[in-house]
Amino acid sequence: MAASLAKHINFLRSDHVMFWYHSHPVYRESLSAILLTDTGPFRGTMRECYHEVCDDITALNDLNLHFLQKTTNSLVATIVDLAKGSCDTGAPANIQNLLYLTAAAGDHVTAGPSTHTPETSNVIPC
């Protein structure tokens, strides 16, 4: 058991550790979550820069922003799918809609080109 856990120890460190205690009776502060990672400190320049002085906005270039856009779109598509919803606008994702979709997971959500309030609609523009 310890050897198996040792292979996955990076899931139990840093700022995402509490997400793994979902529904644990002792750790009620935990949150439901989807972990989507580009392996952070284990690839590219982050091998040297993770949590160092060079871990700054200089990495914000067109290539990295395009990667972030693709990652965000994948996350939105995953959440819409898990919520048994749909998204047909092709518009860029935004954080308000992403948070609404996350909160609605488990309920049927249809993402589309209309505005919404959580009380009155299950149609989410994304």
C-alpha positions as CSV (number, residue, x, y, z in Angstrom):
1,M,0.0,0.0,0.0
2,A,2.8,2.5,0.9
3,A,4.6,1.8,-2.4
4,S,1.4,2.5,-4.3
5,L,0.8,5.7,-2.4
6,A,4.4,6.8,-2.9
7,K,3.8,6.8,-6.7
8,H,1.0,9.3,-6.4
9,I,2.3,11.5,-3.6
10,N,2.2,14.6,-5.7
11,F,-1.6,14.4,-5.6
12,L,-1.4,14.8,-1.8
13,R,0.7,18.0,-1.6
14,S,0.3,21.7,-2.0
15,D,-2.9,23.6,-2.5
16,H,-5.0,20.7,-3.9
17,V,-4.6,18.2,-1.1
18,M,-8.0,19.0,0.5
19,F,-9.8,18.1,-2.7
20,W,-9.0,14.5,-2.2
21,Y,-10.9,14.4,1.1
22,H,-14.3,14.9,-0.6
23,S,-17.2,13.6,1.7
24,H,-14.7,12.6,4.4
25,P,-16.5,12.8,7.7
26,V,-13.5,14.4,9.5
27,Y,-12.7,16.9,6.7
28,R,-16.0,18.5,5.9
29,E,-14.3,21.6,4.5
30,S,-13.2,19.7,1.4
31,L,-14.6,20.5,-2.0
32,S,-15.7,18.6,-5.0
33,A,-13.2,19.1,-7.8
34,I,-11.7,18.0,-11.1
35,L,-7.9,18.0,-11.2
36,L,-6.8,19.2,-14.6
37,T,-3.0,19.7,-14.7
38,D,-0.2,20.3,-17.1
39,T,2.0,18.7,-14.5
40,G,3.0,22.1,-13.2
41,P,6.6,21.9,-11.8
42,F,7.5,18.8,-13.8
43,R,7.8,20.1,-17.3
44,G,9.3,23.0,-19.4
45,T,10.7,26.0,-17.7
46,M,8.7,25.3,-14.5
47,R,11.2,22.6,-13.6
48,E,13.5,25.5,-12.7
49,C,11.0,28.3,-12.0
50,Y,8.1,26.7,-10.0
51,H,7.7,29.0,-7.0
52,E,10.9,30.8,-7.8
53,V,11.5,34.4,-8.9
54,C,11.3,33.4,-12.6
55,D,7.7,32.1,-12.0
56,D,6.2,35.3,-13.2
57,I,4.2,36.9,-16.0
58,T,7.2,36.6,-18.5
59,A,5.8,33.2,-19.3
60,L,2.6,34.8,-20.7
61,N,3.2,34.6,-24.4
62,D,1.0,33.6,-27.3
63,L,1.9,30.0,-27.2
64,N,1.2,29.6,-23.5
65,L,-2.0,31.6,-23.6
66,H,-3.2,29.4,-26.5
67,F,-2.4,26.4,-24.3
68,L,-4.3,27.9,-21.4
69,Q,-7.3,28.6,-23.7
70,K,-7.3,25.0,-24.9
71,T,-7.0,23.7,-21.4
72,T,-9.9,26.0,-20.2
73,N,-12.1,24.9,-23.1
74,S,-11.4,21.2,-22.2
75,L,-12.3,21.9,-18.6
76,V,-15.6,23.6,-19.6
77,A,-16.4,20.7,-22.0
78,T,-15.7,18.2,-19.2
79,I,-17.9,20.0,-16.7
80,V,-20.7,20.4,-19.2
81,D,-20.5,16.7,-20.0
82,L,-20.4,15.6,-16.3
83,A,-23.4,17.9,-15.7
84,K,-25.2,16.1,-18.6
85,G,-25.5,19.4,-20.3
86,S,-24.7,20.8,-23.7
87,C,-22.8,23.8,-25.1
88,D,-23.5,24.8,-28.6
89,T,-22.4,28.4,-29.0
90,G,-18.7,27.9,-29.5
91,A,-18.1,31.2,-27.6
92,P,-15.1,31.4,-25.3
93,A,-15.6,30.2,-21.7
94,N,-15.8,32.7,-18.9
95,I,-15.3,32.2,-15.2
96,Q,-18.9,33.0,-14.1
97,N,-20.3,30.3,-16.4
98,L,-17.6,27.9,-15.4
99,L,-18.4,28.4,-11.7
100,Y,-22.2,28.0,-12.4
101,L,-21.6,24.8,-14.3
102,T,-19.4,23.5,-11.5
103,A,-22.1,24.3,-8.9
104,A,-24.7,22.6,-11.1
105,A,-22.8,19.4,-11.5
106,G,-25.3,16.5,-11.1
107,D,-28.2,18.6,-12.3
108,H,-29.1,18.7,-16.0
109,V,-27.6,21.8,-17.5
110,T,-27.9,23.1,-21.1
111,A,-25.4,25.6,-22.1
112,G,-26.6,28.0,-24.8
113,P,-26.7,31.6,-26.0
114,S,-29.0,33.0,-23.3
115,T,-28.5,34.8,-20.0
116,H,-29.4,33.1,-16.8
117,T,-29.9,33.3,-13.2
118,P,-29.5,30.1,-11.1
119,E,-33.1,30.3,-9.9
120,T,-34.7,30.6,-13.3
121,S,-32.7,28.8,-15.9
122,N,-30.6,25.9,-16.7
123,V,-29.3,27.4,-20.0
124,I,-25.7,28.5,-19.7
125,P,-23.9,30.6,-22.3
126,C,-20.4,29.2,-22.7
